Amino acid sequence: MLKDRKYELDVEEHREQLIPLLKIILANPARLSSREHQQLMRRYPKPAGAGFYSLANLVDAWRVFAGRDDVPEFDEALLFKLRRKPIRSMSGVTPVTVLTKPFPCPGTCIFCPNDVRMPKSYLADEPGAQRAEKNAFDPYLQTYMRLQTYHNLGHSTDKIEVIVLGGTWSFYPETYQIWFIKRIFDALHDFGKGIDQRDEVASALRQKSMFNGENISNVAIQGVDMEASYNQVVQDLYADEMYRSRGLVEEIRAGARARSIVDEYATWDELEAAHTENETAACRAVGLVIETRPDHISEAEVIRARRLGCTKVQIGFQSLNDRVLELNKRGHDVAATRRAVRLLRQAGFKIHAHWMPNLYGSSPADDLADFRQIFADGDFRPDELKIYPCSLIESAELMRQYQSGVWRPYAHEELLSLLIDCFKLTPEYCRITRVIRDIPGTDIVDGNKVTNFRQLVERELASQGGKSSDIRAREIRKTRVSDDELRLDSLSYQTSIGEEVFLQYITDDRSIAAFLRLSLPHVDGAPLLDELADCAMIREVHVYGLALGIGAAIAGRAQHLGLGSKLIETAAGLARARGYRRLAVISAIGTREYYRKRGFADGELYQIRDLKSQAAQDLLIGLE
């Protein structure tokens, strides 16, 4: 497992071609269109018919030639012209997704794929899964590789949202959870310092037998016969490694052996030290996301997730119909989802729900009623939503219902009509992050294989004279804005624990530049943790637009207007007016310094500002 050399080029040897290219691109008032870019590449190809330069080559060349031979100095604003897939960091942060290893799952859902090469519900052909498998599911390698790719493509790597996917996070051993998160932070820190331990990690992994590919290449589960479950096969395939891991943990705890760099064990103290380092690191985690099931959310699990540094939880609603959940062998009822959402809200987590239309036992009409309930019922009302219409995968037990004729995938027009209605019902405070899961068409037995369904929905909405009002559809992205183009808007709604206030800076056409989620819990309700007594809670502050490096500023960009500070002060004023003595924030590790500068002091798991103190009053006056 060697370093990825895909983007490496000796730019000095290619200066004769690269410098004219850079000058033309950087001097152009706007980013070149794809056609213009291709024409330019043909004018300045690599020597000896070796092909064309990639955008990553150009970014690397600019870093080398900046300020020389009339090449402009390296600049964040101009860098946008060279970025590949600029939308990746257009929401203000740069996302890094990593997958956990294959591991038994507490669920038996009939719609779930059973690819034993992957953590439950994932398929080896999915892009993120391919990256994970390439790196043996090691958190350090996955994180470092993704950071390196972003760097090569010209994206900022200062503010990272870490997204941990794969199976049911809460079902993995606590020692594995702590180790996995710590190693992610280790990769962030090493990358920021220019340290690269990937070869050392890869060498240590070669000594492990779990993911060498030889023991799983010929193993596949067929959904029609299901001779063995995913859990049975995974436990059989990886029994030696799982037993070895448990034994290693015991030996390490007892001091009987030293750890290698890939042993799946770390302590809370070690993780907290990594957290402390990340507060001022060059590459900071400004968000940490995990995914789990409603029936595995408890007070203890919520507190553990917070200790890990988590700020958002992806949680599978799937359906809000008990009959449908039972038919699909989900393993929990709607009441479990209500309890889970309530606990997560009490702890201040952002709630990112997954919802699945076209499940066995449902219909387009039932699904629409289900979607209405998501936002009509105060027990739910998620902050973000993934819409995953059920896909038929050969390894899923749902193949039985398909072959017997009792379930079928929706036709294209049925699904399109349903999703159009769903988009119309989505409130402004929710962000629809994905429509249709990124499953390759070759893995889908029957049903929808169109991956750009969101575009189809938005195009049809536009033809009807409407548009989506969810956050993602309204993000300003690369648009330049000024203070006088923005106004503060407030939207309030009830939840299971109190009132939620969604504050947003928007333009006249309701494009969104920044927002804040403020939770005002019932004052007579018992807080989940003592440190949250008498607290209102900031659950999220987000400023949209081009992701900038820490401390960087570009005139006209939303991240340069101080919108985050203004929203925090507005929230503080609202909380004070409602009688709360203190304002808490569920800060990410990499945002702690930001909040300290805005009057928040470190608590055990949260940062808290005293709304009655003279210091807070002085700060408020100074920022007005």
LOFI-344852 format. One line per field, with one value per residue (C-alpha): residue number from 1; residue in three letters; x, y, z. Coordinates in nm, 2 decimals. Each point is the difference from the previous one (the first is absolute). Example, Ala and Ser with C-alpha at 12.3 -4.5 7.8 and 13.67 -1.06 7.14 Angstrom:
2
i <- [1/2]
aa <- [Ala/Ser]
x <- [1.23/0.14]
y <- [-0.45/0.34]
z <- [0.78/-0.07]
//
This chain:
624
i <- [1/2/3/4/5/6/7/8/9/10/11/12/13/14/15/16/17/18/19/20/21/22/23/24/25/26/27/28/29/30/31/32/33/34/35/36/37/38/39/40/41/42/43/44/45/46/47/48/49/50/51/52/53/54/55/56/57/58/59/60/61/62/63/64/65/66/67/68/69/70/71/72/73/74/75/76/77/78/79/80/81/82/83/84/85/86/87/88/89/90/91/92/93/94/95/96/97/98/99/100/101/102/103/104/105/106/107/108/109/110/111/112/113/114/115/116/117/118/119/120/121/122/123/124/125/126/127/128/129/130/131/132/133/134/135/136/137/138/139/140/141/142/143/144/145/146/147/148/149/150/151/152/153/154/155/156/157/158/159/160/161/162/163/164/165/166/167/168/169/170/171/172/173/174/175/176/177/178/179/180/181/182/183/184/185/186/187/188/189/190/191/192/193/194/195/196/197/198/199/200/201/202/203/204/205/206/207/208/209/210/211/212/213/214/215/216/217/218/219/220/221/222/223/224/225/226/227/228/229/230/231/232/233/234/235/236/237/238/239/240/241/242/243/244/245/246/247/248/249/250/251/252/253/254/255/256/257/258/259/260/261/262/263/264/265/266/267/268/269/270/271/272/273/274/275/276/277/278/279/280/281/282/283/284/285/286/287/288/289/290/291/292/293/294/295/296/297/298/299/300/301/302/303/304/305/306/307/308/309/310/311/312/313/314/315/316/317/318/319/320/321/322/323/324/325/326/327/328/329/330/331/332/333/334/335/336/337/338/339/340/341/342/343/344/345/346/347/348/349/350/351/352/353/354/355/356/357/358/359/360/361/362/363/364/365/366/367/368/369/370/371/372/373/374/375/376/377/378/379/380/381/382/383/384/385/386/387/388/389/390/391/392/393/394/395/396/397/398/399/400/401/402/403/404/405/406/407/408/409/410/411/412/413/414/415/416/417/418/419/420/421/422/423/424/425/426/427/428/429/430/431/432/433/434/435/436/437/438/439/440/441/442/443/444/445/446/447/448/449/450/451/452/453/454/455/456/457/458/459/460/461/462/463/464/465/466/467/468/469/470/471/472/473/474/475/476/477/478/479/480/481/482/483/484/485/486/487/488/489/490/491/492/493/494/495/496/497/498/499/500/501/502/503/504/505/506/507/508/509/510/511/512/513/514/515/516/517/518/519/520/521/522/523/524/525/526/527/528/529/530/531/532/533/534/535/536/537/538/539/540/541/542/543/544/545/546/547/548/549/550/551/552/553/554/555/556/557/558/559/560/561/562/563/564/565/566/567/568/569/570/571/572/573/574/575/576/577/578/579/580/581/582/583/584/585/586/587/588/589/590/591/592/593/594/595/596/597/598/599/600/601/602/603/604/605/606/607/608/609/610/611/612/613/614/615/616/617/618/619/620/621/622/623/624]
aa <- [Met/Leu/Lys/Asp/Arg/Lys/Tyr/Glu/Leu/Asp/Val/Glu/Glu/His/Arg/Glu/Gln/Leu/Ile/Pro/Leu/Leu/Lys/Ile/Ile/Leu/Ala/Asn/Pro/Ala/Arg/Leu/Ser/Ser/Arg/Glu/His/Gln/Gln/Leu/Met/Arg/Arg/Tyr/Pro/Lys/Pro/Ala/Gly/Ala/Gly/Phe/Tyr/Ser/Leu/Ala/Asn/Leu/Val/Asp/Ala/Trp/Arg/Val/Phe/Ala/Gly/Arg/Asp/Asp/Val/Pro/Glu/Phe/Asp/Glu/Ala/Leu/Leu/Phe/Lys/Leu/Arg/Arg/Lys/Pro/Ile/Arg/Ser/Met/Ser/Gly/Val/Thr/Pro/Val/Thr/Val/Leu/Thr/Lys/Pro/Phe/Pro/Cys/Pro/Gly/Thr/Cys/Ile/Phe/Cys/Pro/Asn/Asp/Val/Arg/Met/Pro/Lys/Ser/Tyr/Leu/Ala/Asp/Glu/Pro/Gly/Ala/Gln/Arg/Ala/Glu/Lys/Asn/Ala/Phe/Asp/Pro/Tyr/Leu/Gln/Thr/Tyr/Met/Arg/Leu/Gln/Thr/Tyr/His/Asn/Leu/Gly/His/Ser/Thr/Asp/Lys/Ile/Glu/Val/Ile/Val/Leu/Gly/Gly/Thr/Trp/Ser/Phe/Tyr/Pro/Glu/Thr/Tyr/Gln/Ile/Trp/Phe/Ile/Lys/Arg/Ile/Phe/Asp/Ala/Leu/His/Asp/Phe/Gly/Lys/Gly/Ile/Asp/Gln/Arg/Asp/Glu/Val/Ala/Ser/Ala/Leu/Arg/Gln/Lys/Ser/Met/Phe/Asn/Gly/Glu/Asn/Ile/Ser/Asn/Val/Ala/Ile/Gln/Gly/Val/Asp/Met/Glu/Ala/Ser/Tyr/Asn/Gln/Val/Val/Gln/Asp/Leu/Tyr/Ala/Asp/Glu/Met/Tyr/Arg/Ser/Arg/Gly/Leu/Val/Glu/Glu/Ile/Arg/Ala/Gly/Ala/Arg/Ala/Arg/Ser/Ile/Val/Asp/Glu/Tyr/Ala/Thr/Trp/Asp/Glu/Leu/Glu/Ala/Ala/His/Thr/Glu/Asn/Glu/Thr/Ala/Ala/Cys/Arg/Ala/Val/Gly/Leu/Val/Ile/Glu/Thr/Arg/Pro/Asp/His/Ile/Ser/Glu/Ala/Glu/Val/Ile/Arg/Ala/Arg/Arg/Leu/Gly/Cys/Thr/Lys/Val/Gln/Ile/Gly/Phe/Gln/Ser/Leu/Asn/Asp/Arg/Val/Leu/Glu/Leu/Asn/Lys/Arg/Gly/His/Asp/Val/Ala/Ala/Thr/Arg/Arg/Ala/Val/Arg/Leu/Leu/Arg/Gln/Ala/Gly/Phe/Lys/Ile/His/Ala/His/Trp/Met/Pro/Asn/Leu/Tyr/Gly/Ser/Ser/Pro/Ala/Asp/Asp/Leu/Ala/Asp/Phe/Arg/Gln/Ile/Phe/Ala/Asp/Gly/Asp/Phe/Arg/Pro/Asp/Glu/Leu/Lys/Ile/Tyr/Pro/Cys/Ser/Leu/Ile/Glu/Ser/Ala/Glu/Leu/Met/Arg/Gln/Tyr/Gln/Ser/Gly/Val/Trp/Arg/Pro/Tyr/Ala/His/Glu/Glu/Leu/Leu/Ser/Leu/Leu/Ile/Asp/Cys/Phe/Lys/Leu/Thr/Pro/Glu/Tyr/Cys/Arg/Ile/Thr/Arg/Val/Ile/Arg/Asp/Ile/Pro/Gly/Thr/Asp/Ile/Val/Asp/Gly/Asn/Lys/Val/Thr/Asn/Phe/Arg/Gln/Leu/Val/Glu/Arg/Glu/Leu/Ala/Ser/Gln/Gly/Gly/Lys/Ser/Ser/Asp/Ile/Arg/Ala/Arg/Glu/Ile/Arg/Lys/Thr/Arg/Val/Ser/Asp/Asp/Glu/Leu/Arg/Leu/Asp/Ser/Leu/Ser/Tyr/Gln/Thr/Ser/Ile/Gly/Glu/Glu/Val/Phe/Leu/Gln/Tyr/Ile/Thr/Asp/Asp/Arg/Ser/Ile/Ala/Ala/Phe/Leu/Arg/Leu/Ser/Leu/Pro/His/Val/Asp/Gly/Ala/Pro/Leu/Leu/Asp/Glu/Leu/Ala/Asp/Cys/Ala/Met/Ile/Arg/Glu/Val/His/Val/Tyr/Gly/Leu/Ala/Leu/Gly/Ile/Gly/Ala/Ala/Ile/Ala/Gly/Arg/Ala/Gln/His/Leu/Gly/Leu/Gly/Ser/Lys/Leu/Ile/Glu/Thr/Ala/Ala/Gly/Leu/Ala/Arg/Ala/Arg/Gly/Tyr/Arg/Arg/Leu/Ala/Val/Ile/Ser/Ala/Ile/Gly/Thr/Arg/Glu/Tyr/Tyr/Arg/Lys/Arg/Gly/Phe/Ala/Asp/Gly/Glu/Leu/Tyr/Gln/Ile/Arg/Asp/Leu/Lys/Ser/Gln/Ala/Ala/Gln/Asp/Leu/Leu/Ile/Gly/Leu/Glu]
x <- [0.00/0.21/-0.07/-0.23/0.23/-0.30/0.05/0.38/0.19/0.34/-0.13/0.34/0.05/-0.33/0.03/0.00/-0.35/-0.14/0.09/-0.19/-0.29/-0.01/0.02/-0.29/-0.23/0.08/-0.03/-0.35/-0.27/-0.20/0.05/0.05/-0.29/0.07/0.02/0.24/0.21/0.03/0.09/0.27/0.14/0.03/0.21/0.24/0.02/0.27/0.31/0.05/-0.38/-0.02/-0.35/-0.14/0.06/-0.26/-0.13/0.19/0.32/-0.09/-0.07/0.34/0.17/-0.15/0.13/0.35/0.00/-0.20/0.16/0.25/0.01/-0.30/-0.22/-0.23/0.05/-0.19/-0.35/-0.31/-0.23/0.18/0.04/-0.37/0.08/0.22/-0.20/-0.14/-0.35/-0.02/-0.35/0.17/0.11/-0.27/-0.20/0.26/0.18/0.18/-0.15/0.21/-0.19/0.15/-0.15/0.02/0.10/-0.24/-0.16/-0.32/-0.32/-0.29/-0.25/-0.16/-0.16/-0.11/0.09/0.36/0.28/0.21/0.34/0.24/0.29/-0.15/-0.16/-0.37/-0.22/0.30/0.11/0.36/-0.08/-0.10/0.28/0.04/0.01/0.26/0.23/-0.06/0.08/0.31/0.12/-0.10/-0.26/0.28/-0.11/0.34/0.05/-0.35/0.02/0.35/-0.08/-0.31/0.18/0.28/-0.25/-0.17/0.34/0.10/-0.33/0.04/-0.26/0.05/0.09/-0.01/-0.36/-0.11/-0.33/0.08/-0.28/0.03/-0.23/-0.03/-0.25/-0.13/0.26/-0.15/0.05/0.38/0.20/0.08/0.38/-0.04/-0.20/0.26/0.28/-0.17/-0.07/0.34/0.17/-0.21/0.14/0.35/-0.04/-0.13/0.30/0.26/-0.14/0.00/0.37/0.11/0.07/-0.10/-0.01/-0.20/0.27/0.06/-0.37/-0.02/0.29/-0.16/-0.33/0.17/0.07/-0.38/-0.21/-0.34/-0.01/0.24/-0.28/0.08/-0.26/-0.30/0.05/-0.23/-0.26/-0.33/-0.35/-0.30/-0.31/-0.24/0.13/0.18/0.17/0.19/-0.05/0.25/0.09/0.07/0.22/0.19/0.06/0.12/0.23/0.15/-0.02/0.38/0.05/-0.28/0.13/0.35/-0.12/-0.17/0.30/0.23/-0.22/0.03/0.38/0.05/-0.22/0.19/0.33/0.10/0.09/0.07/-0.23/0.07/-0.12/-0.30/-0.12/-0.36/0.04/0.03/-0.10/-0.23/0.30/0.18/-0.30/-0.04/0.36/-0.06/-0.31/0.22/0.25/-0.26/-0.14/0.29/0.11/0.05/-0.26/-0.30/-0.31/-0.28/-0.26/-0.01/-0.29/-0.09/-0.29/-0.21/-0.34/-0.28/-0.01/0.36/-0.03/0.00/0.12/0.33/0.04/-0.07/0.25/0.26/-0.05/0.05/0.32/0.13/-0.06/-0.31/-0.22/-0.24/-0.17/-0.13/-0.30/-0.21/-0.37/-0.07/-0.37/-0.24/-0.25/0.02/-0.16/0.26/0.28/-0.12/-0.04/0.35/0.14/0.15/0.02/-0.15/-0.32/-0.08/0.00/0.38/0.06/-0.19/0.21/0.32/-0.07/-0.10/0.32/0.21/-0.18/0.06/0.37/0.00/0.09/-0.08/-0.25/0.06/-0.28/-0.01/-0.34/-0.09/-0.30/-0.11/0.06/-0.18/-0.36/-0.01/-0.13/0.05/-0.31/0.12/0.35/-0.13/-0.20/0.31/0.21/-0.27/0.03/0.38/-0.05/-0.35/0.08/0.22/0.15/0.20/0.08/0.36/0.26/0.12/-0.15/0.12/-0.27/0.09/-0.27/0.03/0.24/-0.02/0.34/0.06/0.14/-0.30/-0.28/-0.24/0.07/-0.25/-0.28/0.10/0.00/-0.33/-0.16/-0.10/0.24/0.12/0.21/-0.19/-0.01/0.20/-0.30/-0.14/0.33/0.04/-0.35/0.05/0.34/-0.14/-0.27/0.26/0.22/-0.31/-0.06/0.36/0.03/0.27/0.18/0.08/0.27/-0.06/0.36/-0.06/-0.27/0.07/0.28/0.33/-0.04/0.14/-0.27/0.17/-0.09/-0.37/-0.21/-0.31/-0.13/0.15/0.36/0.00/0.25/-0.08/-0.36/0.02/0.07/-0.30/-0.22/0.13/-0.04/-0.36/-0.07/0.13/-0.22/-0.29/0.11/0.13/0.33/0.12/0.03/0.24/0.34/0.20/-0.20/0.04/0.38/0.18/0.31/0.24/-0.23/0.15/-0.22/0.02/-0.15/-0.27/-0.12/-0.07/-0.28/-0.05/-0.30/-0.14/-0.21/-0.13/-0.15/-0.07/0.19/-0.03/0.21/-0.11/0.04/0.25/0.09/0.16/0.19/0.12/0.16/-0.17/-0.02/-0.32/-0.05/0.06/0.34/0.17/0.34/0.01/-0.22/-0.01/-0.21/-0.11/-0.17/-0.21/-0.09/-0.29/0.13/-0.20/0.16/0.30/0.32/0.18/0.32/0.05/0.22/-0.29/-0.23/-0.15/0.15/-0.13/0.20/0.17/-0.01/0.16/0.15/0.07/0.13/-0.03/0.21/0.35/0.19/0.28/0.31/0.00/0.03/-0.02/-0.23/-0.12/-0.20/-0.36/0.01/-0.26/0.28/0.16/-0.31/0.00/-0.34/0.08/0.08/-0.32/-0.21/0.15/-0.07/-0.36/-0.04/0.14/-0.24/-0.30/0.11/0.04/-0.34/-0.16/0.15/0.29/0.30/0.25/0.06/0.17/0.14/0.07/0.33/0.22/0.36/0.14/-0.24/0.07/0.24/-0.26/-0.26/0.25/0.06/-0.37/-0.04/-0.05/0.19/0.09/-0.23/0.03/-0.17/-0.13/0.11/-0.22/-0.04/-0.15/-0.27/-0.02/0.37/0.13/0.26/-0.27/-0.18/0.32/0.07/-0.35/0.03/0.34/-0.13/-0.32]
y <- [0.00/0.29/0.37/0.11/0.15/0.08/0.38/0.02/0.19/0.16/0.35/0.15/-0.24/0.13/0.37/0.09/-0.13/0.06/0.37/0.12/-0.22/0.15/0.36/-0.05/-0.17/0.23/0.32/-0.10/0.19/-0.31/-0.37/-0.16/-0.21/-0.37/0.07/0.29/-0.20/-0.29/0.23/0.16/-0.34/-0.10/0.31/-0.08/-0.39/-0.20/-0.05/-0.31/-0.07/-0.09/0.13/0.31/0.17/-0.06/0.27/-0.16/0.05/0.36/0.06/-0.16/0.21/0.32/-0.09/-0.03/0.29/0.25/0.34/-0.10/0.06/0.24/-0.28/0.15/-0.06/-0.30/0.13/-0.17/0.20/-0.09/-0.36/-0.05/0.02/-0.31/-0.22/-0.33/-0.06/0.34/-0.09/-0.24/0.30/0.25/-0.05/0.17/-0.32/-0.29/-0.34/-0.31/-0.33/-0.32/-0.34/-0.24/-0.36/-0.29/-0.10/-0.17/0.21/-0.01/0.05/-0.26/0.25/-0.18/0.29/0.02/-0.13/-0.28/0.06/-0.17/0.20/0.31/0.13/-0.08/0.18/0.11/-0.14/-0.05/0.19/0.32/0.27/0.06/-0.37/-0.06/0.26/-0.17/-0.34/0.13/0.12/-0.31/0.20/0.16/0.34/0.17/-0.12/0.09/0.35/0.08/-0.12/0.22/0.30/-0.05/-0.02/0.32/0.17/-0.12/0.13/0.34/-0.02/0.14/-0.26/0.24/-0.06/-0.37/-0.16/-0.36/-0.24/-0.36/-0.25/-0.37/-0.23/0.09/0.21/-0.06/-0.38/0.02/-0.05/0.32/-0.06/-0.02/0.32/0.19/-0.13/0.07/0.36/0.06/-0.13/0.24/0.28/-0.14/0.02/0.36/0.10/-0.18/0.14/0.36/-0.04/-0.16/-0.34/-0.31/-0.34/-0.18/-0.24/-0.09/-0.07/-0.20/-0.21/-0.08/-0.08/-0.26/-0.20/-0.02/-0.27/0.16/0.19/-0.18/-0.08/-0.37/-0.12/0.20/0.01/-0.30/0.07/0.15/0.00/-0.05/0.17/-0.26/-0.30/0.17/-0.31/0.20/0.36/0.28/-0.03/-0.37/0.03/0.30/-0.17/-0.31/0.19/0.23/-0.21/-0.03/0.37/0.09/-0.25/0.14/0.36/-0.09/-0.18/0.29/0.25/-0.21/-0.04/0.37/0.09/-0.24/0.14/-0.33/0.13/0.32/0.14/0.01/0.30/-0.20/-0.17/0.10/0.14/0.35/0.15/0.30/0.19/-0.05/0.12/0.30/0.09/-0.02/0.22/0.26/0.00/0.04/0.32/0.20/-0.24/0.10/-0.26/0.01/-0.21/0.25/-0.27/-0.38/-0.22/-0.36/-0.21/-0.24/-0.15/0.15/-0.31/0.04/0.36/0.02/0.26/-0.19/-0.01/0.36/0.10/-0.24/0.16/0.34/-0.10/-0.12/0.35/-0.07/0.29/-0.17/-0.34/-0.17/-0.21/-0.24/0.09/-0.20/0.01/0.15/-0.28/-0.29/-0.24/0.07/-0.02/-0.34/-0.13/0.10/-0.15/0.33/-0.12/0.31/0.20/0.37/0.06/-0.09/0.27/0.26/-0.09/0.02/0.34/0.14/-0.12/0.14/0.33/0.02/-0.04/0.26/-0.23/0.09/-0.27/-0.13/-0.25/-0.27/-0.06/-0.28/0.01/-0.31/-0.24/-0.34/0.06/0.37/0.19/0.35/0.13/-0.16/0.14/0.35/-0.02/-0.13/0.30/0.24/-0.14/0.05/0.38/0.02/-0.19/0.19/-0.33/-0.01/0.31/-0.09/0.26/-0.19/-0.28/-0.27/-0.14/-0.36/-0.17/-0.37/-0.16/-0.37/-0.16/-0.37/-0.08/0.16/-0.22/0.22/-0.21/-0.25/0.25/0.12/-0.35/-0.09/0.31/0.17/0.29/0.20/0.31/0.31/0.10/0.31/0.23/-0.13/0.08/0.33/0.11/-0.11/0.18/0.32/0.00/-0.08/0.30/0.23/-0.11/0.05/0.31/0.25/-0.11/-0.35/-0.09/-0.29/-0.12/-0.28/-0.15/-0.35/-0.20/-0.01/-0.37/-0.10/-0.11/-0.33/-0.09/0.08/-0.30/0.21/0.35/0.35/0.03/0.37/0.16/0.37/-0.02/0.32/0.19/-0.16/0.10/0.36/0.03/-0.12/0.23/0.29/-0.09/0.03/0.34/-0.11/-0.10/-0.18/0.20/-0.24/0.14/-0.18/0.15/0.35/0.00/0.31/-0.21/0.21/0.30/0.32/0.18/0.32/0.09/0.22/-0.29/-0.21/0.01/-0.20/-0.24/-0.21/-0.32/-0.17/-0.34/-0.24/-0.32/-0.27/0.19/0.36/0.27/0.01/0.33/-0.01/0.33/0.06/0.28/0.00/0.21/0.13/-0.32/-0.20/-0.13/-0.09/0.13/-0.12/-0.15/-0.09/-0.26/0.11/-0.25/0.15/-0.30/0.00/0.15/-0.24/-0.30/-0.18/0.04/-0.30/0.12/0.22/0.24/0.08/0.12/0.35/-0.01/0.09/-0.19/0.10/-0.33/0.13/0.31/-0.02/0.26/-0.10/0.08/-0.09/-0.19/0.22/-0.08/0.09/0.37/0.05/0.27/0.08/0.32/-0.07/-0.36/-0.09/-0.14/0.35/0.19/-0.10/-0.17/-0.27/0.25/0.20/-0.31/-0.10/0.34/-0.01/-0.35/0.13/0.29/-0.24/-0.24/0.28/0.15/-0.35/-0.01/-0.24/0.07/-0.17/-0.09/-0.33/-0.11/-0.35/0.10/-0.21/-0.06/0.23/0.28/0.03/0.29/0.18/-0.01/0.09/0.32/0.07/-0.03/-0.38/-0.19/-0.37/-0.23/-0.38/-0.08/0.34/0.36/0.24/0.38/0.17/0.23/0.20/0.08/0.35/-0.15/-0.14/0.33/0.19/-0.25/0.05/0.37/-0.01/-0.21/0.19]
z <- [0.00/-0.13/-0.02/-0.28/-0.27/-0.22/0.01/0.03/-0.28/-0.01/-0.08/-0.06/-0.29/-0.15/0.08/-0.37/-0.04/0.35/0.05/-0.31/0.10/0.35/-0.12/-0.24/0.25/0.29/-0.21/-0.13/0.19/0.07/0.02/-0.34/-0.13/-0.07/-0.37/0.04/0.24/-0.24/-0.29/0.21/0.11/-0.37/-0.07/0.28/0.02/0.18/-0.21/-0.22/-0.03/0.37/0.03/0.18/0.34/0.27/0.22/0.28/-0.20/-0.05/0.37/0.09/-0.26/0.14/0.35/-0.15/-0.24/0.20/-0.01/-0.26/-0.38/0.03/0.15/0.26/0.37/0.14/0.09/0.14/-0.23/-0.32/0.11/-0.07/-0.37/0.02/0.23/-0.12/0.13/0.17/0.15/0.25/0.22/-0.11/0.32/0.22/0.12/-0.16/0.06/0.07/0.01/0.15/0.04/0.30/-0.06/-0.07/0.33/0.11/0.00/0.25/-0.29/-0.23/-0.25/-0.32/-0.22/0.12/-0.23/0.15/-0.15/0.24/-0.13/0.14/0.33/0.00/-0.27/-0.21/-0.34/-0.12/-0.32/0.17/-0.04/0.38/0.06/-0.27/0.17/0.34/-0.13/-0.18/0.33/0.20/0.19/0.19/0.13/-0.03/-0.36/-0.11/0.16/-0.13/-0.35/-0.02/0.13/-0.25/-0.28/0.10/0.03/-0.35/-0.14/0.15/0.28/0.35/0.27/0.30/0.10/-0.03/0.07/0.09/-0.10/0.14/-0.18/0.00/0.17/0.35/0.17/0.35/-0.05/-0.03/0.32/0.19/-0.03/-0.38/0.00/0.20/-0.21/-0.33/0.08/0.15/-0.31/-0.21/0.21/-0.03/-0.38/0.01/0.21/-0.20/-0.33/0.15/0.10/-0.32/0.17/-0.20/0.18/-0.26/-0.10/0.37/0.05/-0.32/0.10/0.34/-0.17/-0.22/0.32/0.06/-0.18/0.02/-0.33/-0.22/-0.25/-0.02/0.25/-0.14/-0.38/-0.06/0.28/-0.10/0.16/-0.23/0.12/-0.14/0.20/0.29/0.11/0.26/0.13/-0.04/0.37/-0.02/-0.31/0.14/0.33/-0.18/-0.24/0.25/0.32/0.03/-0.03/0.24/0.26/-0.06/0.05/0.33/0.12/-0.10/0.19/0.32/-0.04/-0.06/0.30/0.22/-0.12/-0.15/-0.34/-0.18/-0.27/-0.37/-0.20/-0.13/0.32/0.05/0.35/0.15/0.33/0.08/0.13/-0.33/-0.20/0.22/-0.06/-0.37/0.04/0.18/-0.28/-0.26/0.16/-0.16/-0.27/-0.36/-0.11/0.24/0.04/0.00/0.00/0.08/-0.12/0.08/-0.11/0.21/0.06/0.21/0.23/0.09/0.12/0.38/0.25/0.04/-0.38/-0.04/0.26/-0.15/-0.34/0.14/0.18/-0.34/-0.13/-0.21/-0.10/-0.24/-0.02/-0.31/0.11/-0.21/0.03/-0.31/0.06/0.26/-0.05/0.25/-0.24/-0.27/0.25/0.11/-0.35/-0.08/0.32/0.11/0.36/0.17/-0.01/-0.05/0.37/0.01/-0.26/0.21/0.30/-0.19/-0.16/0.34/0.17/-0.29/0.02/0.38/-0.07/-0.27/-0.29/-0.36/-0.12/-0.35/-0.08/-0.27/-0.16/-0.24/-0.23/-0.19/0.29/0.00/0.11/-0.09/-0.30/-0.15/0.19/0.33/-0.06/-0.05/0.32/0.17/-0.13/0.12/0.35/0.01/0.01/0.14/0.32/0.24/0.12/-0.33/-0.21/-0.09/-0.09/-0.30/-0.21/-0.24/-0.22/-0.10/-0.21/0.05/-0.25/-0.08/0.06/-0.08/0.35/0.18/0.14/-0.18/-0.31/0.14/0.00/-0.34/-0.16/0.17/-0.15/0.33/-0.04/-0.30/-0.05/-0.08/-0.37/-0.09/-0.02/0.33/0.17/-0.16/0.09/0.36/0.04/-0.15/0.27/0.27/-0.11/0.01/0.36/0.13/0.22/-0.03/0.32/-0.15/-0.24/-0.24/-0.03/-0.24/-0.23/-0.12/0.15/-0.20/-0.09/-0.34/-0.25/-0.04/0.36/-0.04/-0.12/-0.09/0.05/-0.01/-0.12/-0.06/0.24/-0.08/0.12/0.20/-0.32/-0.16/0.29/0.01/-0.38/0.02/0.29/-0.20/-0.30/0.24/0.11/0.34/0.16/0.31/0.31/0.19/0.10/-0.26/-0.28/0.15/0.08/-0.15/-0.08/-0.21/-0.03/0.15/0.24/0.21/0.34/-0.16/-0.22/0.31/0.26/0.31/-0.01/0.29/-0.01/0.31/0.05/0.29/0.07/0.26/0.25/-0.06/-0.27/-0.28/-0.16/-0.35/-0.06/-0.35/-0.20/-0.34/-0.32/-0.15/-0.20/0.33/-0.10/0.33/0.11/0.36/0.27/0.36/0.18/0.35/0.24/0.27/0.22/0.24/0.32/0.22/-0.18/0.16/-0.21/-0.13/0.17/0.30/-0.19/-0.23/0.29/-0.08/-0.35/-0.34/-0.26/-0.32/-0.20/-0.32/-0.16/-0.37/-0.25/-0.36/-0.30/-0.11/0.27/0.12/0.20/0.37/0.03/-0.37/-0.15/-0.35/-0.06/-0.09/0.13/0.27/0.22/0.02/0.12/0.37/-0.04/0.26/0.27/-0.08/0.02/0.33/0.15/-0.13/0.16/0.33/0.00/-0.07/0.27/0.25/-0.08/0.06/0.35/-0.06/0.22/-0.22/-0.37/-0.09/-0.33/-0.12/-0.15/-0.22/0.11/-0.26/0.07/0.38/-0.06/-0.20/0.28/0.27/-0.19/0.02/0.37/0.05/0.27/-0.01/0.19/0.02/-0.34/-0.11/-0.01/0.20/0.02/0.30/-0.13/0.32/0.04/-0.06/-0.23/-0.23/0.00/-0.09/-0.28/-0.13/0.00/-0.17/-0.29/-0.06]
//
